[in-house]
Amino acid sequence: MKRRTKVLVGAALTGSLLTGGTALAEGRGWWPDPKQVRVMLPDGVSNPSIANGVATGRDVASYQSSGLGPSALNPAAPAGTPERYTDPSLTEGAEGVTTTEAQALVVLRNIRTNLEAAGLTPADVITMKCYLMKPPGSESADYAGWNRAYRQYFANVDLKSNEVVPVPMGTSAAKPPLLANKARPARATMEVASLAVQGWLVEVEVTAAYRTR
């Protein structure tokens, strides 16, 4: 049976957006106000990873990033290999970090930088698409590694208690995330046959909403 959802109301993705709400069924026929953003989350879950969907009013200014991949920040790895597109400083001290996870950490940091250049932050992200390639020798893409990295930058604040939720990196014990962020984008993740750059395992694009002035 499909879960009921909660509808959360706010003028834009601010710290106060993800609080309270009314059942989606009660909002049938509802139309967003011109400057409104509504994030629809699973009912009864205080720390969901993604939104069921997002509704935006006609006057909400938005920003669409290009697909961003990881930077080649590991000179110890051969050029063109997946390991080359990791940053050892991000995973220092952690055990069991997969290559996809390590790349995703770099990608999400690049997303943050990209957003900040446009006057936004990861808290403003409302939708996300992630494209994964399977690592060499693997049968499928590393969704678990991607999801661990995602929680380091998104969906890591409990919506009921407002407390930051510790996040594991690799097989290490959970610790405070790299960026505390309430945002739960509407997200899709898919495995693809190839990406534009040899060695990339992760590419991500996002849409973010500007805050109402």
C-alpha positions in Angstrom: 0.0 0.0 0.0 1.3 3.4 -0.9 2.2 5.5 2.1 0.3 8.7 2.8 2.5 11.8 2.7 2.9 14.9 4.6 3.0 18.3 2.9 5.3 20.8 4.3 4.8 24.5 3.6 7.3 27.3 3.2 8.1 30.3 1.1 11.3 28.8 0.0 13.9 26.3 1.2 14.9 27.9 4.5 15.7 26.5 7.9 12.0 26.7 8.8 10.6 25.0 5.7 10.8 21.5 6.9 8.5 21.8 9.9 4.9 20.9 10.5 2.5 20.0 7.6 -0.9 18.7 6.6 -1.7 15.4 5.0 -1.4 15.4 1.2 -4.9 14.0 0.9 -6.3 17.1 2.6 -4.6 19.2 -0.1 -6.3 17.8 -3.1 -7.0 20.7 -5.5 -4.4 22.8 -3.8 -2.3 25.1 -5.9 1.0 26.7 -4.8 1.1 30.4 -4.1 3.3 32.2 -6.6 6.3 32.3 -4.3 5.7 29.1 -2.4 7.7 25.9 -2.2 6.2 22.7 -0.8 8.3 19.7 0.0 6.2 16.5 0.4 7.8 14.0 2.8 6.8 10.4 3.8 4.4 10.4 6.7 5.6 9.3 10.2 9.4 9.5 9.4 11.5 11.9 11.3 14.7 11.5 9.2 13.7 10.6 5.6 16.5 10.7 3.0 14.5 12.2 0.1 11.2 13.9 -0.6 8.3 12.3 -2.4 8.1 15.5 -4.5 8.3 19.2 -4.5 5.8 21.8 -5.7 6.9 25.3 -6.7 4.8 28.4 -7.4 5.0 30.2 -10.7 7.2 33.1 -9.3 9.8 30.9 -7.6 13.2 31.7 -9.0 15.3 28.6 -9.5 18.8 27.5 -10.6 19.6 24.4 -12.5 23.2 23.1 -12.3 24.9 21.1 -15.1 25.8 17.6 -14.4 28.9 17.8 -12.1 31.4 15.0 -11.6 34.4 14.6 -9.2 37.7 16.5 -9.6 41.0 14.6 -10.1 42.4 15.2 -6.6 44.4 12.0 -6.0 47.7 12.3 -7.8 48.8 9.0 -6.3 46.4 7.2 -8.5 46.9 6.6 -12.2 45.2 9.1 -14.6 41.9 7.9 -15.9 41.2 5.5 -13.0 38.3 5.9 -10.6 40.6 6.4 -7.7 42.1 9.4 -9.3 38.8 11.3 -8.8 38.8 11.1 -5.1 40.2 13.4 -2.4 42.0 11.5 0.4 41.6 14.4 2.7 37.8 13.9 2.8 38.1 10.3 3.9 41.1 10.5 6.1 40.7 8.2 9.1 37.7 6.4 7.7 37.7 2.7 6.9 35.9 0.8 4.3 35.1 3.8 2.1 34.2 2.7 -1.4 35.5 4.4 -4.5 32.0 5.5 -5.5 31.5 6.9 -2.0 34.8 8.8 -2.1 33.9 10.2 -5.6 30.5 11.2 -4.4 31.9 13.2 -1.5 34.0 15.2 -4.0 31.0 15.6 -6.3 28.7 16.9 -3.5 31.4 19.3 -2.4 31.6 20.5 -6.0 27.8 21.0 -6.0 28.1 23.1 -2.9 30.8 25.3 -4.5 28.7 25.6 -7.7 25.6 26.6 -5.7 27.5 29.2 -3.6 28.8 30.8 -6.8 25.1 31.3 -7.8 24.2 32.7 -4.4 22.7 29.5 -3.1 23.6 26.7 -0.6 22.8 22.9 -0.4 19.9 23.9 1.9 18.2 25.4 -1.2 18.3 22.2 -3.3 14.8 20.9 -4.2 15.5 18.2 -6.8 18.5 16.0 -7.6 19.5 13.5 -10.2 22.4 11.2 -9.7 24.0 9.0 -12.4 26.2 6.1 -11.3 28.5 3.7 -13.1 29.4 0.4 -11.7 33.0 0.2 -10.5 35.4 -2.0 -12.4 34.8 -5.6 -11.6 31.4 -5.0 -9.9 28.1 -6.3 -11.1 26.1 -3.2 -10.4 26.5 0.4 -9.3 27.4 1.2 -5.6 24.1 2.6 -4.4 25.0 2.1 -0.8 28.2 4.1 -1.1 26.4 6.9 -2.9 23.7 7.0 -0.2 26.3 7.2 2.6 28.0 10.1 0.8 24.6 11.8 0.2 23.8 11.8 3.9 27.1 13.6 4.6 25.6 16.7 2.8 21.8 16.2 2.8 19.0 14.9 4.9 21.0 14.6 8.1 19.0 16.7 10.6 16.1 15.0 12.4 12.9 16.9 11.5 11.2 16.3 14.9 14.1 16.9 17.3 16.1 19.3 15.0 19.2 17.4 16.1 22.0 16.6 13.7 22.1 12.9 13.0 25.5 11.1 12.9 26.4 9.6 9.6 28.8 6.7 8.8 31.6 7.0 6.3 32.5 3.6 4.9 32.4 1.0 7.7 33.6 3.5 10.3 31.4 4.5 13.2 28.9 7.2 12.5 30.1 10.8 13.2 28.7 14.3 12.6 28.2 14.9 8.9 30.4 17.1 6.8 27.6 19.6 6.4 24.5 19.7 8.6 21.5 20.2 6.2 17.7 19.7 6.6 17.0 19.7 2.9 15.4 16.6 1.4 15.4 16.9 -2.4 13.1 15.0 -4.7 15.8 12.6 -6.0 16.3 10.1 -8.6 19.4 7.8 -8.8 20.1 5.5 -11.8 22.9 3.4 -13.2 24.2 4.3 -16.6 26.5 2.6 -19.1 29.0 5.4 -19.3 29.8 8.9 -18.2 31.6 11.7 -20.0 35.0 11.4 -18.3 37.0 8.2 -18.1 37.2 7.2 -14.5 34.0 9.0 -13.3 31.6 6.8 -11.3 29.3 9.6 -10.2 27.7 12.6 -11.8 25.0 14.8 -10.2 22.8 17.6 -11.2 20.5 19.7 -9.0 17.8 22.3 -9.0 17.7 24.9 -6.2 15.1 27.5 -5.3 16.1 31.0 -4.4 14.7 32.3 -1.2 11.9 34.8 -1.3 13.0 38.4 -1.0 
